[in-house]
């Protein structure tokens, strides 16, 4: 997250599916459960939570990842959250207006409820590094 807040672009269509990277193993449980931690916003992430228009966009900028999840924009918006494109990077999506998990007690409670709801609305797409590392791709079997 940068020190200057990004310029927000237009809102996204409700039917659009966007992606959240698992930046830590604790963000998911194999094989198919997204944990609330995946949607915790920390106080220093003033611009919101980063998501991507594509899985590649979701994991870009991470040194490592542990897969990714998908979620519909309409599901997020139905919870009262704002989902916007970063005007300077159209594949970077920001989930705005989420209270910080490391804020006041009230903010922490609200952040926990919101993160849980977002996690339940999400679908695990992969629990493996994405895209696969070169050494993860096995050669074709010999004939």
C-alpha positions as CSV (number, residue, x, y, z in Angstrom):
1,X,0.0,0.0,0.0
2,X,1.4,3.4,-1.0
3,X,1.6,6.4,1.2
4,X,-0.6,8.4,-1.2
5,X,-4.1,7.1,-1.6
6,X,-4.8,5.9,-5.1
7,X,-7.2,7.7,-7.3
8,X,-10.4,5.7,-7.4
9,X,-12.0,4.9,-10.7
10,X,-15.5,3.9,-11.6
11,X,-17.5,1.4,-9.6
12,X,-17.5,-2.1,-10.9
13,X,-20.4,-4.1,-12.3
14,X,-22.2,-6.3,-9.7
15,X,-21.8,-9.5,-11.8
16,X,-18.0,-9.1,-12.1
17,X,-15.9,-11.8,-10.3
18,X,-12.7,-10.4,-8.7
19,X,-9.9,-12.1,-6.8
20,X,-8.2,-11.9,-3.4
21,X,-4.7,-13.4,-3.0
22,X,-3.8,-15.5,0.0
23,X,-0.7,-13.6,1.1
24,X,-0.3,-16.0,4.1
25,X,-1.2,-19.7,4.7
26,X,-3.5,-18.6,7.5
27,X,-5.8,-16.9,4.9
28,X,-7.3,-20.3,3.8
29,X,-7.9,-23.8,4.9
30,X,-7.5,-26.7,2.5
31,X,-9.4,-27.6,0.5
32,X,-12.2,-25.0,0.3
33,X,-12.5,-22.5,3.1
34,X,-11.5,-18.9,3.1
35,X,-10.7,-17.6,6.6
36,X,-11.7,-14.2,7.8
37,X,-8.0,-13.2,8.1
38,X,-8.0,-12.9,4.3
39,X,-10.1,-9.8,4.6
40,X,-8.5,-8.1,7.6
41,X,-7.5,-4.5,6.9
42,X,-4.7,-3.2,9.0
43,X,-4.5,0.4,10.1
44,X,-1.5,1.2,7.8
45,X,-3.5,0.1,4.7
46,X,-5.3,3.4,4.4
47,X,-6.5,2.9,0.9
48,X,-8.4,-0.4,1.6
49,X,-7.8,-4.0,0.7
50,X,-6.3,-5.0,-2.6
51,X,-8.0,-7.4,-5.0
52,X,-7.4,-8.1,-8.6
53,X,-9.5,-8.1,-11.8
54,X,-7.6,-11.4,-12.6
55,X,-5.8,-14.0,-10.4
56,X,-2.5,-12.7,-11.8
57,X,-3.4,-9.1,-10.8
58,X,-4.4,-10.3,-7.3
59,X,-1.0,-11.9,-6.6
60,X,1.1,-9.2,-8.4
61,X,3.3,-7.4,-6.0
62,X,3.5,-10.3,-3.5
63,X,6.9,-12.0,-3.0
64,X,5.0,-15.2,-2.3
65,X,1.4,-16.3,-2.2
66,X,-0.6,-19.3,-1.1
67,X,-3.3,-19.3,-3.8
68,X,-6.3,-17.1,-4.2
69,X,-10.1,-16.8,-3.8
70,X,-12.9,-15.3,-5.9
71,X,-15.8,-13.2,-4.9
72,X,-18.6,-11.4,-6.8
73,X,-18.6,-7.6,-6.6
74,X,-22.4,-7.7,-6.0
75,X,-21.9,-9.8,-2.9
76,X,-19.4,-7.3,-1.5
77,X,-21.7,-4.3,-2.4
78,X,-24.7,-6.1,-0.7
79,X,-22.7,-6.0,2.5
80,X,-22.4,-2.2,2.3
81,X,-18.8,-2.1,1.1
82,X,-17.4,0.0,-1.7
83,X,-15.5,-1.7,-4.6
84,X,-13.6,0.5,-6.9
85,X,-10.9,0.3,-9.6
86,X,-7.6,2.0,-8.9
87,X,-7.7,4.7,-11.7
88,X,-3.9,4.4,-12.2
89,X,-3.9,0.6,-12.5
90,X,-7.2,-0.8,-14.0
91,X,-6.4,-4.4,-12.9
92,X,-6.0,-3.3,-9.2
93,X,-9.3,-3.3,-7.3
94,X,-9.8,-1.7,-3.9
95,X,-12.2,-2.8,-1.3
96,X,-12.9,0.5,0.6
97,X,-14.5,1.5,3.8
98,X,-13.5,-1.5,5.9
99,X,-12.6,-0.7,9.5
100,X,-9.1,-1.7,10.6
101,X,-8.7,-5.0,12.6
102,X,-6.0,-3.2,14.7
103,X,-8.2,-0.2,15.5
104,X,-10.5,0.5,18.5
105,X,-12.5,-2.3,20.1
106,X,-15.6,-1.2,18.1
107,X,-13.6,-1.1,14.9
108,X,-12.1,-4.5,15.6
109,X,-15.6,-6.0,16.3
110,X,-17.0,-4.5,13.1
111,X,-13.9,-5.5,11.0
112,X,-14.2,-9.1,12.3
113,X,-17.9,-9.3,11.3
114,X,-17.3,-7.9,7.9
115,X,-14.2,-10.1,7.3
116,X,-16.2,-13.2,8.3
117,X,-19.0,-12.3,5.9
118,X,-16.6,-11.6,3.0
119,X,-14.8,-14.9,3.7
120,X,-18.2,-16.8,3.6
121,X,-19.0,-15.2,0.3
122,X,-15.7,-16.1,-1.2
123,X,-14.7,-19.3,-3.0
124,X,-11.3,-20.8,-2.8
125,X,-9.9,-21.1,-6.3
126,X,-6.4,-22.4,-5.5
127,X,-4.4,-23.2,-2.3
128,X,-1.2,-23.4,-4.3
129,X,1.3,-20.7,-5.3
130,X,-0.1,-18.8,-8.3
131,X,1.0,-18.9,-11.0
132,X,2.8,-22.2,-10.5
133,X,6.6,-21.8,-10.1
134,X,8.7,-23.2,-12.9
135,X,9.9,-26.1,-10.7
136,X,6.2,-26.9,-9.9
137,X,5.5,-27.7,-13.5
138,X,6.3,-31.4,-14.0
139,X,7.6,-32.6,-17.4
140,X,5.3,-34.6,-19.6
141,X,5.6,-38.3,-19.1
142,X,7.8,-40.1,-21.6
143,X,6.0,-42.2,-24.3
